[in-house]
Amino acid sequence: AVVSTQSGYYGRGRDKNTYTTYHTGATSSDDCHGPLIRYALRSDSVHELTDVKTIDVSKHESEIEFHAVSGDWFIRIPEHHYTDYHIVKQGKKIYLNGVEHKSLHIEPLITNMFCYKDTEGHGQRFSGYQTKDYLGRQCRTQCRNYDGEDIGPHCEVAGHAYLPSPCGIPKCVWDVKCSAGLGVEYRGNVNSLTEAGVKIACQSWNSNYPHHHSDFHPTSKNKEIYGLGKHNY
């Protein structure tokens, strides 16, 4: 974990991944916030995950318990990755029968949960569970930005009549050369595919030839959300 503090950085966390704190008074890795799920393959075997992983469940005949400790999580069936999945909300549990599946793909929801997309109304879709502002003060409202204010996700601080304060939620930073989920955040420059040994160029987003796709022209909204433009990436 890399935790911003008033005197520097606290650099030791529970694993190699980077977790973030949302207030400036952090002094230890306990102040880090990041995804965490626990699952039990047997009653005496509890595992923790903080990142994406596909687990083999082909030899487990009993139910598998998944407990989303921090953040919301997807549990996907690899054979039908985008159509057959379960969502486990923070604090909730789900039980799946291992006999029905060979493997399960476990994936944390990061976007609008532990970071916010500045291009979507400065975090209007943020739905994380943070309960303190950037100074570590307790919020009496959720960290949200329903009106799309420049301040980003914020809350009203407890003990004050009305004091909107930023929650310190970081902006999402994407690795543009890879994609995840449905690939909406992909911003790479791949512009062709190969079929049967033949390289085929992609169609420009601002063109309706040879395929008509008027809903996905580079409008201001589509530029912000999907990265569309006068290109064929």
Secondary structure as the mmCIF struct_conf table of DSSP 4:
data_model
#
loop_
_struct_conf.conf_type_id
_struct_conf.id
_struct_conf.beg_label_comp_id
_struct_conf.beg_label_asym_id
_struct_conf.beg_label_seq_id
_struct_conf.end_label_comp_id
_struct_conf.end_label_asym_id
_struct_conf.end_label_seq_id
STRN STRN1 VAL A 3 SER A 4
STRN STRN2 THR A 5 THR A 5
BEND BEND1 GLN A 6 GLY A 8
STRN STRN3 TYR A 9 TYR A 10
BEND BEND2 ARG A 14 ASN A 17
STRN STRN4 THR A 20 THR A 20
BEND BEND3 TYR A 22 HIS A 23
TURN_TY1_P TURN_TY1_P1 THR A 24 THR A 24
STRN STRN5 GLY A 25 GLY A 25
BEND BEND4 SER A 28 SER A 28
HELX_RH_3T_P HELX_RH_3T_P1 SER A 29 ASP A 31
STRN STRN6 HIS A 33 HIS A 33
STRN STRN7 LEU A 36 ARG A 42
TURN_TY1_P TURN_TY1_P2 SER A 43 ASP A 44
STRN STRN8 SER A 45 LEU A 49
BEND BEND5 THR A 50 ASP A 51
STRN STRN9 LYS A 53 ASP A 56
TURN_TY1_P TURN_TY1_P3 SER A 58 LYS A 59
BEND BEND6 SER A 62 SER A 62
STRN STRN10 GLU A 63 SER A 70
BEND BEND7 GLY A 71 GLY A 71
STRN STRN11 TRP A 73 ARG A 76
HELX_RH_3T_P HELX_RH_3T_P2 PRO A 78 HIS A 80
TURN_TY1_P TURN_TY1_P4 HIS A 81 THR A 83
BEND BEND8 ASP A 84 ASP A 84
STRN STRN12 TYR A 85 VAL A 88
TURN_TY1_P TURN_TY1_P5 GLN A 90 GLY A 91
STRN STRN13 LYS A 93 ASN A 97
HELX_RH_3T_P HELX_RH_3T_P3 GLY A 98 GLU A 100
BEND BEND9 LYS A 102 LYS A 102
STRN STRN14 SER A 103 PRO A 108
STRN STRN15 THR A 111 THR A 111
TURN_TY1_P TURN_TY1_P6 ASN A 112 PHE A 114
STRN STRN16 CYS A 115 TYR A 116
TURN_TY1_P TURN_TY1_P7 ASP A 118 ARG A 125
STRN STRN17 LYS A 132 LYS A 132
TURN_TY1_P TURN_TY1_P8 TYR A 134 LEU A 135
BEND BEND10 GLY A 136 GLY A 136
HELX_LH_PP_P HELX_LH_PP_P1 ARG A 137 ARG A 137
STRN STRN18 GLN A 138 CYS A 139
BEND BEND11 ARG A 140 THR A 141
BEND BEND12 CYS A 143 CYS A 143
STRN STRN19 ARG A 144 ARG A 144
TURN_TY1_P TURN_TY1_P9 TYR A 146 ASP A 147
TURN_TY1_P TURN_TY1_P10 ASP A 150 ILE A 151
BEND BEND13 PRO A 153 PRO A 153
STRN STRN20 HIS A 154 GLU A 156
STRN STRN21 VAL A 157 VAL A 157
TURN_TY1_P TURN_TY1_P11 ALA A 158 GLY A 159
BEND BEND14 HIS A 160 TYR A 162
STRN STRN22 PRO A 164 PRO A 166
HELX_LH_PP_P HELX_LH_PP_P2 ILE A 169 PRO A 170
STRN STRN23 LYS A 171 LYS A 171
HELX_LH_PP_P HELX_LH_PP_P3 CYS A 172 CYS A 172
TURN_TY1_P TURN_TY1_P12 VAL A 176 LYS A 177
BEND BEND15 CYS A 178 CYS A 178
TURN_TY1_P TURN_TY1_P13 GLY A 181 LEU A 182
TURN_TY1_P TURN_TY1_P14 VAL A 184 GLU A 185
STRN STRN24 SER A 192 GLU A 195
TURN_TY1_P TURN_TY1_P15 ALA A 196 GLY A 197
STRN STRN25 VAL A 198 ALA A 201
HELX_LH_PP_P HELX_LH_PP_P4 CYS A 202 SER A 204
TURN_TY1_P TURN_TY1_P16 TRP A 205 ASN A 206
BEND BEND16 TYR A 209 HIS A 211
HELX_RH_3T_P HELX_RH_3T_P4 SER A 214 PHE A 216
BEND BEND17 HIS A 217 HIS A 217
HELX_RH_AL_P HELX_RH_AL_P1 SER A 220 TYR A 226
BEND BEND18 LYS A 230 HIS A 231
#
